[in-house]
Amino acid sequence: MHEVPDTVAIDVVLLPPGPIMDMAIGANRTLLAGNPDGGIRLDGENCLPHISVAMLPTKRGDIPEITAKVGRIARQCSPMAMTIDAVAKHRARTGETISVFHILRSEILQLFHKTVMNAIAPYTAPPAGPLMFVGEVSAPSIDCLLRFTKTSAYERYSPHITLGFGDLPELIPGIDFPARFEATRAAICHLGGHCTCRRVLAEFDLGAGARATHSRATRR
């Protein structure tokens, strides 16, 4: 178990199933082959491919209540059908290109996002700099966390799976779009550099009860 700071950067996420995880990790390896210092190295344990739903800094002591609220929402939400329709790219504030799997924003996904955002927004804490994160973190990562509500939430919500830094080809051998899958798991993650999901603090099965593991988040 890892230590969680007094103020912690968290991300409520949807975790894609194994084949989509593997697809994202494979795309990330393609990016790293052309940019070994890309900074994002996805894997199945310590840097999880994910779909961000709601991101904020919060107090460690509030994580049990956040876990309970997200758990209730997850239990009331059936597994969600999702579609990756393309590789998308955008320019980071640092000027670097970031490649992602773009996911169509269905009504149920938008509703899940809005419901989670409204439930956890009251737990937003004043930021505490790099100590909120796992490991080393840059100023743009902190800025991404703090600007999420303004730039990436509600009507601006654009679901995606971040693949890494670099210009990924739109046609990838072995991957055909659209790629359809069902999301059955949600989680609360402790963020690392580049707002990657580095540690799972709690995990939930959509529509089938919660496997709360928030005791990890209360350790000093």
C-alpha positions as CSV (number, residue, x, y, z in Angstrom):
1,M,0.0,0.0,0.0
2,H,1.3,3.5,-0.8
3,E,1.1,6.6,1.3
4,V,-1.5,9.1,0.3
5,P,-0.9,12.8,1.1
6,D,-3.2,15.1,3.1
7,T,-4.4,16.7,-0.2
8,V,-4.6,14.2,-3.0
9,A,-5.1,14.5,-6.8
10,I,-7.8,12.0,-7.8
11,D,-9.6,11.0,-11.0
12,V,-12.9,9.1,-11.1
13,V,-12.5,6.9,-14.2
14,L,-14.0,4.1,-16.2
15,L,-11.6,1.2,-16.8
16,P,-11.8,-0.4,-20.2
17,P,-11.9,-4.2,-20.5
18,G,-8.7,-6.2,-21.1
19,P,-8.6,-6.2,-24.9
20,I,-9.0,-2.4,-25.0
21,M,-6.4,-2.0,-22.3
22,D,-4.0,-4.1,-24.4
23,M,-4.9,-2.1,-27.5
24,A,-4.1,1.2,-25.7
25,I,-0.8,-0.2,-24.3
26,G,0.2,-1.4,-27.7
27,A,-0.5,2.0,-29.2
28,N,1.5,3.6,-26.4
29,R,4.5,1.3,-27.2
30,T,4.3,2.5,-30.8
31,L,4.5,6.1,-29.6
32,L,7.4,5.3,-27.2
33,A,9.3,3.6,-30.1
34,G,9.5,6.9,-31.8
35,N,9.8,9.0,-28.6
36,P,11.5,6.9,-25.8
37,D,11.3,9.9,-23.4
38,G,7.6,10.4,-24.0
39,G,6.8,10.4,-20.3
40,I,3.7,8.2,-20.4
41,R,4.3,4.5,-20.3
42,L,1.0,2.7,-19.9
43,D,0.7,-0.7,-18.3
44,G,-1.9,-2.9,-16.6
45,E,-0.8,-2.1,-13.0
46,N,1.0,1.2,-12.4
47,C,-0.2,3.4,-15.2
48,L,-3.7,2.3,-16.3
49,P,-5.4,3.2,-19.6
50,H,-8.6,4.9,-18.5
51,I,-11.4,7.2,-19.4
52,S,-11.5,10.2,-17.1
53,V,-14.9,11.1,-15.7
54,A,-14.2,13.7,-13.0
55,M,-10.9,15.0,-11.7
56,L,-10.1,17.2,-8.6
57,P,-7.8,17.8,-5.6
58,T,-9.4,16.6,-2.4
59,K,-8.6,15.9,1.2
60,R,-7.5,12.4,2.1
61,G,-10.1,12.4,4.9
62,D,-12.9,13.0,2.4
63,I,-12.1,10.0,0.2
64,P,-14.3,7.6,2.1
65,E,-17.3,9.8,1.5
66,I,-16.4,10.3,-2.1
67,T,-16.0,6.5,-2.4
68,A,-19.5,6.0,-0.9
69,K,-21.1,8.5,-3.3
70,V,-19.4,7.2,-6.4
71,G,-20.2,3.6,-5.3
72,R,-23.9,4.5,-5.1
73,I,-23.8,6.1,-8.6
74,A,-22.0,3.1,-10.0
75,R,-24.5,0.6,-8.5
76,Q,-27.3,2.5,-10.2
77,C,-25.6,2.6,-13.6
78,S,-25.6,-0.4,-16.0
79,P,-22.5,-1.3,-17.9
80,M,-22.0,1.1,-20.8
81,A,-21.6,0.4,-24.5
82,M,-18.8,2.5,-25.9
83,T,-17.2,3.2,-29.2
84,I,-13.7,4.3,-30.1
85,D,-14.2,5.9,-33.5
86,A,-10.7,7.3,-34.3
87,V,-7.2,8.3,-33.2
88,A,-7.4,12.0,-32.2
89,K,-4.5,14.4,-31.5
90,H,-4.3,17.7,-29.7
91,R,-1.6,20.1,-28.7
92,A,-0.6,20.2,-25.1
93,R,0.1,23.6,-23.4
94,T,3.8,22.6,-23.6
95,G,3.5,22.4,-27.4
96,E,3.8,18.7,-27.6
97,T,1.3,16.5,-29.5
98,I,-0.8,14.0,-27.5
99,S,-2.5,11.1,-29.2
100,V,-5.7,9.6,-27.8
101,F,-8.4,7.1,-28.6
102,H,-11.5,9.3,-29.2
103,I,-14.7,7.9,-27.6
104,L,-18.1,8.8,-28.8
105,R,-20.0,10.7,-26.1
106,S,-23.2,8.8,-25.6
107,E,-26.1,10.2,-23.5
108,I,-25.5,7.6,-20.7
109,L,-21.8,8.5,-20.5
110,Q,-22.6,12.2,-20.4
111,L,-25.1,11.6,-17.7
112,F,-22.7,9.5,-15.7
113,H,-20.0,12.2,-16.0
114,K,-22.4,15.0,-14.9
115,T,-23.8,13.0,-12.0
116,V,-20.3,12.1,-10.7
117,M,-19.1,15.7,-11.1
118,N,-22.1,17.1,-9.2
119,A,-21.6,14.5,-6.4
120,I,-17.9,15.1,-5.8
121,A,-17.4,18.8,-6.6
122,P,-18.2,19.9,-3.0
123,Y,-15.1,18.0,-1.9
124,T,-12.7,20.1,-3.9
125,A,-9.8,21.2,-1.7
126,P,-7.3,24.0,-2.2
127,P,-4.4,22.7,-4.3
128,A,-1.2,21.6,-2.7
129,G,1.2,21.5,-5.6
130,P,3.3,18.4,-6.7
131,L,2.8,16.7,-3.3
132,M,-0.8,15.9,-4.4
133,F,0.5,13.4,-7.0
134,V,2.3,10.1,-7.1
135,G,6.0,10.7,-8.0
136,E,7.4,13.7,-10.0
137,V,4.9,16.0,-11.7
138,S,5.2,19.0,-13.9
139,A,3.5,22.3,-13.7
140,P,1.3,21.5,-16.8
141,S,0.0,18.4,-15.1
142,I,-1.0,20.4,-12.0
143,D,-2.6,22.9,-14.3
144,C,-4.6,20.2,-16.1
145,L,-6.0,18.9,-12.8
146,L,-7.0,22.4,-11.6
147,R,-8.5,23.4,-15.0
148,F,-10.5,20.2,-15.5
149,T,-13.9,21.6,-14.4
150,K,-13.5,24.7,-16.5
151,T,-12.0,23.2,-19.7
152,S,-13.0,19.5,-19.8
153,A,-16.3,19.1,-17.9
154,Y,-20.0,19.2,-18.6
155,E,-20.7,20.6,-22.1
156,R,-16.9,20.4,-22.8
157,Y,-16.6,16.8,-21.7
158,S,-14.8,14.8,-24.4
159,P,-14.2,11.1,-23.4
160,H,-11.0,9.5,-24.5
161,I,-8.2,7.2,-23.6
162,T,-4.8,9.0,-23.5
163,L,-2.1,7.0,-25.4
164,G,0.9,9.2,-25.0
165,F,3.1,11.9,-26.5
166,G,3.7,11.8,-30.2
167,D,1.8,11.7,-33.5
168,L,0.2,8.2,-33.7
169,P,-0.8,7.1,-37.2
170,E,-4.6,7.2,-37.8
171,L,-4.3,3.7,-39.4
172,I,-2.7,1.3,-37.0
173,P,-2.0,-2.3,-38.0
174,G,-4.3,-4.7,-36.2
175,I,-6.7,-2.1,-35.0
176,D,-10.0,-1.4,-36.9
177,F,-12.3,1.5,-36.1
178,P,-14.9,1.7,-34.9
179,A,-13.8,-0.4,-31.9
180,R,-16.8,-1.2,-29.7
181,F,-16.6,-2.4,-26.1
182,E,-18.5,-2.4,-22.8
183,A,-17.3,-0.6,-19.7
184,T,-18.2,-2.5,-16.6
185,R,-15.8,-1.1,-14.0
186,A,-15.3,2.4,-12.5
187,A,-12.5,3.4,-10.1
188,I,-11.1,6.3,-8.1
189,C,-7.4,6.7,-8.9
190,H,-4.5,8.7,-7.4
191,L,-3.0,10.7,-10.2
192,G,0.7,10.8,-11.3
193,G,2.6,12.9,-13.8
194,H,0.7,13.9,-17.0
195,C,-2.5,13.0,-15.0
196,T,-2.0,9.3,-15.4
197,C,-3.8,6.8,-13.2
198,R,-1.0,5.5,-11.0
199,R,-2.9,3.9,-8.0
200,V,-6.4,2.5,-7.6
201,L,-7.9,3.8,-4.3
202,A,-11.4,2.2,-4.9
203,E,-13.0,0.1,-7.6
204,F,-16.6,-0.5,-8.5
205,D,-18.6,-2.8,-10.7
206,L,-21.2,-0.9,-12.6
207,G,-24.7,-2.0,-11.7
208,A,-23.5,-4.8,-9.4
209,G,-22.4,-3.3,-6.1
210,A,-19.0,-1.8,-5.1
211,R,-15.8,-3.3,-4.0
212,A,-14.6,-0.4,-1.9
213,T,-11.0,-0.3,-1.1
214,H,-10.8,3.2,0.4
215,S,-8.8,2.0,3.4
216,R,-5.8,2.4,1.1
217,A,-6.5,6.1,1.0
218,T,-6.5,6.7,4.7
219,R,-3.0,5.4,5.4
220,R,-0.4,7.9,6.5
